[in-house]
Amino acid sequence: MPMIRLTAPAGALTEQGRSSVQRDLAAVLLRWEGAPDTAFFRAQAWSYLVELEQGAQTTAEDDAPRFLVEVTVPQGALSEPRKAGLVEEATKTVLAAAALSPDDALRVWVLVHEQPDGTWGAGGSVIRYADLVALAKGQRTDA
C-alpha cells in the first residue's frame, strides 16, 4: 500500500511531465517495492502532485525550482538496495518531467518514510505488512 507525493513549484514541470509524472512515479514505486503489476496493486499506489504557488519555494542561494518526493511504504517493504534504486529512478523521473538534466539531480530530494507495522489502515481495517506480502504472492503474474 505505497503512497508517493511530489511537491513542485507551479509551472516547473513540462505539460507532458505534469500529465504523466504521478503515474510514472507510482509505477517506479511499485517496481522497487516488488509489488505485482496487477490492477489491485496499481489502484493502491496512491500518487499526489502538490504544486506550490509562485514564490512559495526558495533556497538561501536562488529561486530555481526544487522538487520533494515523499514516499510512504510499510516498514520492511524496501531493502537498502531497493531504497537506493527507488531514489535514483524517482529522481530521474522528476528530472525528465521537468525537462532538467542529470546535472540538476541535487534539486530533487527523495524522502522515504517507513510506516511501522500495525499503523496503516485501509478499508476500515489495520493493514499488516505480512498480509500484503501474502496478497502479493497470490496475485503475482510473474511467478
C-alpha positions in Angstrom: 0.0 0.0 0.0 2.6 2.6 -1.1 2.0 6.3 -1.4 4.1 8.9 -3.2 3.8 12.6 -3.2 5.7 15.1 -5.4 5.8 18.7 -4.3 6.9 21.1 -7.0 6.6 24.8 -7.8 3.8 25.5 -10.1 5.0 25.7 -13.7 8.2 23.7 -13.0 7.0 20.6 -14.8 6.5 20.4 -18.6 3.0 20.0 -19.8 3.7 16.4 -20.7 5.6 15.8 -17.4 2.7 17.2 -15.4 0.2 14.9 -17.1 2.3 11.7 -16.6 4.5 12.2 -13.5 2.1 10.9 -11.0 1.5 7.5 -12.7 5.2 7.3 -13.6 6.2 7.8 -10.0 3.6 5.3 -8.8 4.9 2.7 -11.3 8.5 3.4 -10.1 7.5 2.9 -6.5 5.6 -0.4 -7.2 8.5 -1.8 -9.2 11.1 -1.1 -6.4 8.7 -2.3 -3.7 8.4 -5.6 -5.6 4.6 -5.5 -5.9 3.0 -7.5 -8.6 1.8 -5.5 -11.7 -1.9 -6.1 -11.2 -4.9 -3.8 -11.3 -5.4 -4.2 -7.5 -1.8 -3.1 -6.6 -1.8 -0.3 -9.1 -5.0 1.0 -7.6 -3.5 1.0 -4.2 -0.4 3.0 -5.2 -1.6 6.5 -4.5 0.2 9.3 -6.1 -0.2 13.0 -5.3 1.1 16.1 -7.0 1.2 19.2 -4.8 2.0 22.4 -6.8 3.3 25.4 -4.8 2.3 28.9 -5.6 4.8 31.2 -7.2 7.4 32.2 -4.6 6.4 29.5 -2.1 9.7 27.6 -2.5 13.2 29.1 -2.5 16.7 28.5 -1.0 19.2 30.8 0.6 21.0 30.8 -2.8 18.5 31.1 -5.6 14.9 30.6 -6.8 15.5 27.7 -9.1 12.8 25.1 -8.7 13.4 22.3 -6.2 11.3 19.1 -6.0 10.4 17.0 -3.0 9.4 13.4 -3.4 7.9 11.8 -0.3 7.4 8.0 -0.3 5.5 6.2 2.4 5.7 2.4 2.5 5.1 -0.3 5.1 8.2 -0.9 7.3 10.2 -3.7 5.8 8.9 -3.2 2.2 12.2 -1.8 0.9 15.6 -3.2 1.4 18.6 -0.8 1.3 19.3 -1.7 -2.4 15.6 -1.2 -3.2 15.6 2.2 -1.5 18.7 3.3 -3.4 17.1 2.2 -6.7 13.9 3.9 -5.9 15.7 7.2 -5.0 17.7 7.0 -8.2 14.8 6.2 -10.5 12.4 8.7 -8.8 15.0 11.4 -9.2 15.4 10.6 -13.0 11.6 10.6 -13.4 11.2 14.0 -11.8 14.1 15.4 -13.8 12.5 14.1 -17.1 9.1 15.6 -16.1 10.7 19.0 -15.6 12.9 18.7 -18.7 16.1 19.0 -16.5 19.4 17.3 -16.9 21.1 14.8 -14.6 23.3 17.8 -13.5 20.2 19.1 -11.7 19.8 16.0 -9.6 20.6 17.8 -6.4 17.4 19.8 -6.9 15.4 16.6 -6.3 15.1 15.2 -2.8 13.5 11.9 -2.1 12.4 11.1 1.5 11.4 7.5 2.3 9.0 7.2 5.2 8.6 3.7 6.6 5.2 3.2 8.3 5.6 0.9 11.4 3.6 -2.3 11.1 0.1 -2.0 12.5 -0.1 1.8 12.0 -1.6 1.7 8.5 -5.3 1.3 8.0 -7.4 1.0 4.8 -10.9 -0.1 4.2 -11.7 0.2 7.9 -9.0 -2.3 9.0 -5.4 -2.2 10.1 -3.2 -3.5 7.3 -0.2 -5.5 8.2 2.9 -6.0 6.0 2.6 -9.8 6.2 -0.9 -9.6 4.8 0.3 -7.5 1.9 3.1 -10.0 1.2 0.6 -12.9 1.2 -1.8 -10.9 -1.0 1.1 -10.1 -3.5 2.1 -13.8 -3.7 -1.4 -14.7 -4.5 -1.6 -12.0 -7.3 1.8 -12.4 -8.9 1.7 -12.7 -12.7 5.5 -13.3 -12.9 5.7 -16.2 -10.5 
